[in-house]
Amino acid sequence: MIFKVFYQENPDEVPVREKTKTLYIEAESEREVRQKLQGRTMNIEYIQPLEGAHLEYEKKNPDFKVLEI
């Protein structure tokens, strides 16, 4: 399954919507996503599973690139 992760690059700052970034990652569960991203310095705001029409819509985004870990 593909997950969309919303995050802030600096975990020491208060989250600001305008600074939110996204990445896409393949995993079996939200827990596995967190395990794969564990060593990175980021503040994860939200992890959203993508499937069906929503996944197809996201694939049309030019920034859609699944992170390989």
TIBAVO-174204 format. One record per atom (N, C-alpha, C): atom name; x, y, z. Coordinates in steps of 0.1 Angstrom, whole numbers. Layout:
BEGIN
+----+-------+-------+-------+
! at !    xx !    yy !    zz !
+----+-------+-------+-------+
! CA !     X !     Y !     Z !
...
+----+-------+-------+-------+
//
This chain:
BEGIN
+----+-------+-------+-------+
! at !    xx !    yy !    zz !
+----+-------+-------+-------+
!  N !     8 !   -12 !     0 !
! CA !     0 !     0 !     0 !
!  C !     9 !    12 !     0 !
!  N !     4 !    23 !    -6 !
! CA !    12 !    36 !    -7 !
!  C !     6 !    45 !     4 !
!  N !    15 !    52 !    11 !
! CA !    11 !    61 !    21 !
!  C !    16 !    75 !    18 !
!  N !     9 !    85 !    20 !
! CA !    13 !    99 !    19 !
!  C !    16 !   104 !    33 !
!  N !    28 !   109 !    35 !
! CA !    33 !   114 !    48 !
!  C !    34 !   129 !    47 !
!  N !    27 !   136 !    56 !
! CA !    28 !   150 !    58 !
!  C !    38 !   153 !    69 !
!  N !    48 !   161 !    67 !
! CA !    58 !   163 !    77 !
!  C !    64 !   177 !    77 !
!  N !    71 !   181 !    88 !
! CA !    79 !   193 !    89 !
!  C !    93 !   189 !    89 !
!  N !   102 !   196 !    82 !
! CA !   116 !   192 !    82 !
!  C !   123 !   194 !    95 !
!  N !   119 !   205 !   103 !
! CA !   126 !   208 !   116 !
!  C !   117 !   203 !   127 !
!  N !   121 !   193 !   134 !
! CA !   112 !   188 !   145 !
!  C !   112 !   196 !   158 !
!  N !   121 !   206 !   158 !
! CA !   122 !   215 !   170 !
!  C !   113 !   227 !   169 !
!  N !   107 !   229 !   158 !
! CA !    98 !   241 !   156 !
!  C !    84 !   237 !   156 !
!  N !    75 !   247 !   159 !
! CA !    61 !   245 !   159 !
!  C !    57 !   243 !   145 !
!  N !    48 !   233 !   142 !
! CA !    44 !   230 !   128 !
!  C !    36 !   242 !   123 !
!  N !    40 !   246 !   110 !
! CA !    33 !   257 !   103 !
!  C !    29 !   251 !    90 !
!  N !    16 !   253 !    87 !
! CA !    10 !   247 !    75 !
!  C !    18 !   250 !    62 !
!  N !    23 !   262 !    61 !
! CA !    30 !   266 !    49 !
!  C !    43 !   259 !    47 !
!  N !    48 !   253 !    58 !
! CA !    61 !   246 !    57 !
!  C !    59 !   231 !    56 !
!  N !    47 !   226 !    56 !
! CA !    44 !   212 !    55 !
!  C !    49 !   207 !    42 !
!  N !    56 !   196 !    42 !
! CA !    60 !   189 !    30 !
!  C !    54 !   175 !    30 !
!  N !    55 !   168 !    18 !
! CA !    49 !   155 !    17 !
!  C !    59 !   146 !    10 !
!  N !    57 !   133 !    13 !
! CA !    65 !   122 !     6 !
!  C !    56 !   110 !     6 !
!  N !    59 !   102 !    -4 !
! CA !    51 !    89 !    -6 !
!  C !    60 !    78 !    -3 !
!  N !    54 !    68 !     4 !
! CA !    62 !    56 !     8 !
!  C !    54 !    44 !     7 !
!  N !    60 !    32 !     3 !
! CA !    52 !    20 !     3 !
!  C !    55 !    12 !    15 !
!  N !    44 !     7 !    22 !
! CA !    45 !    -1 !    34 !
!  C !    32 !    -9 !    36 !
!  N !    33 !   -18 !    45 !
! CA !    21 !   -26 !    48 !
!  C !    12 !   -19 !    58 !
!  N !    17 !   -10 !    67 !
! CA !     9 !    -4 !    77 !
!  C !    15 !    10 !    81 !
!  N !     8 !    18 !    88 !
! CA !    13 !    30 !    93 !
!  C !    25 !    28 !   103 !
!  N !    24 !    18 !   110 !
! CA !    35 !    15 !   119 !
!  C !    48 !    12 !   111 !
!  N !    47 !     5 !   100 !
! CA !    59 !     2 !    92 !
!  C !    64 !    15 !    86 !
!  N !    55 !    24 !    82 !
! CA !    60 !    37 !    77 !
!  C !    68 !    44 !    87 !
!  N !    63 !    45 !   100 !
! CA !    71 !    51 !   111 !
!  C !    84 !    44 !   113 !
!  N !    84 !    31 !   112 !
! CA !    97 !    24 !   114 !
!  C !   107 !    27 !   103 !
!  N !   102 !    28 !    91 !
! CA !   111 !    31 !    80 !
!  C !   117 !    46 !    80 !
!  N !   109 !    55 !    86 !
! CA !   113 !    69 !    87 !
!  C !   120 !    72 !   100 !
!  N !   122 !    63 !   109 !
! CA !   126 !    65 !   123 !
!  C !   139 !    72 !   124 !
!  N !   149 !    70 !   115 !
! CA !   162 !    76 !   117 !
!  C !   163 !    90 !   111 !
!  N !   153 !    96 !   106 !
! CA !   153 !   109 !    99 !
!  C !   148 !   120 !   109 !
!  N !   154 !   132 !   107 !
! CA !   150 !   143 !   115 !
!  C !   138 !   150 !   108 !
!  N !   127 !   146 !   112 !
! CA !   114 !   152 !   107 !
!  C !   103 !   150 !   118 !
!  N !    94 !   159 !   117 !
! CA !    82 !   159 !   126 !
!  C !    70 !   154 !   117 !
!  N !    66 !   142 !   119 !
! CA !    55 !   136 !   111 !
!  C !    42 !   141 !   116 !
!  N !    34 !   148 !   108 !
! CA !    21 !   154 !   112 !
!  C !    10 !   144 !   110 !
!  N !    10 !   137 !    98 !
! CA !    -1 !   128 !    95 !
!  C !     4 !   118 !    84 !
!  N !    -1 !   106 !    85 !
! CA !     1 !    96 !    76 !
!  C !   -12 !    91 !    70 !
!  N !   -13 !    93 !    57 !
! CA !   -26 !    90 !    50 !
!  C !   -24 !    78 !    40 !
!  N !   -32 !    68 !    42 !
! CA !   -32 !    57 !    32 !
!  C !   -38 !    61 !    19 !
!  N !   -32 !    57 !     8 !
! CA !   -38 !    61 !    -5 !
!  C !   -42 !    48 !   -13 !
!  N !   -54 !    48 !   -18 !
! CA !   -59 !    37 !   -26 !
!  C !   -70 !    41 !   -35 !
!  N !   -72 !    33 !   -45 !
! CA !   -83 !    36 !   -54 !
!  C !   -81 !    49 !   -62 !
!  N !   -92 !    56 !   -63 !
! CA !   -93 !    68 !   -71 !
!  C !   -83 !    79 !   -65 !
!  N !   -82 !    79 !   -52 !
! CA !   -73 !    89 !   -46 !
!  C !   -59 !    86 !   -50 !
!  N !   -55 !    74 !   -50 !
! CA !   -41 !    70 !   -54 !
!  C !   -39 !    74 !   -69 !
!  N !   -48 !    72 !   -77 !
! CA !   -47 !    75 !   -91 !
!  C !   -46 !    90 !   -93 !
!  N !   -53 !    98 !   -85 !
! CA !   -52 !   112 !   -86 !
!  C !   -38 !   117 !   -82 !
!  N !   -33 !   111 !   -71 !
! CA !   -20 !   115 !   -66 !
!  C !    -9 !   112 !   -76 !
!  N !   -11 !   101 !   -84 !
! CA !    -1 !    97 !   -94 !
!  C !     0 !   107 !  -105 !
!  N !   -10 !   115 !  -107 !
! CA !   -10 !   125 !  -117 !
!  C !    -2 !   137 !  -113 !
!  N !     1 !   139 !  -100 !
! CA !     9 !   150 !   -95 !
!  C !    24 !   148 !  -100 !
!  N !    30 !   159 !  -106 !
! CA !    44 !   157 !  -110 !
!  C !    54 !   154 !   -99 !
!  N !    50 !   157 !   -87 !
! CA !    59 !   154 !   -75 !
!  C !    57 !   140 !   -70 !
!  N !    49 !   132 !   -76 !
! CA !    46 !   119 !   -71 !
!  C !    58 !   110 !   -73 !
!  N !    65 !   106 !   -63 !
! CA !    76 !    97 !   -64 !
!  C !    77 !    89 !   -51 !
!  N !    76 !    76 !   -52 !
! CA !    76 !    67 !   -40 !
!  C !    90 !    66 !   -35 !
!  N !    92 !    69 !   -22 !
! CA !   105 !    68 !   -16 !
!  C !   109 !    54 !   -14 !
!  N !   121 !    51 !   -18 !
! CA !   127 !    37 !   -17 !
!  C !   135 !    36 !    -5 !
!  N !   131 !    28 !     5 !
! CA !   139 !    26 !    17 !
!  C !   142 !    11 !    18 !
+----+-------+-------+-------+
//
